[in-house]
Amino acid sequence: MTPALATPRIRIPRTAKPGEAIEIRTLIEHPMESGIRGGREGAAARDMLTRMQVRLDGQVILAAELGNGTSANPYHVFHVRLERSGEFEFLWTDERGRIARATARVTVG
């Protein structure tokens, strides 16, 4: 049985003013092992996240392809300008097809 991906951590404000740009921070614990590092016992097994996607009310607002240059425990910070309340969905996918998911709601008013 393949272990599940770690639970992502999201820092996002719960409220915003109309037209305000909010800062969103995401972190997921993951080794991001490329499989090319060698050691006494040989190379570690490859284990990489391949994609991060953020949706707002079902619409993709950010999509990132992750690869060998991505550090362990990927941390991303980005800004989104909101005009109305909405539900964010954050998805990370690895090479084996496993998905880590988190959601958050921001109320604009």
Secondary structure by P-SEA (a helix, b strand, c coil): ccccccbbbbbbbccccccbbbbbbbbbbccccccccccccccccbbbbcbbbbbccccccbbbbbcccccccbbbbbbbbbcbbbbbbbbbbccccbbbbbbbbbbcc
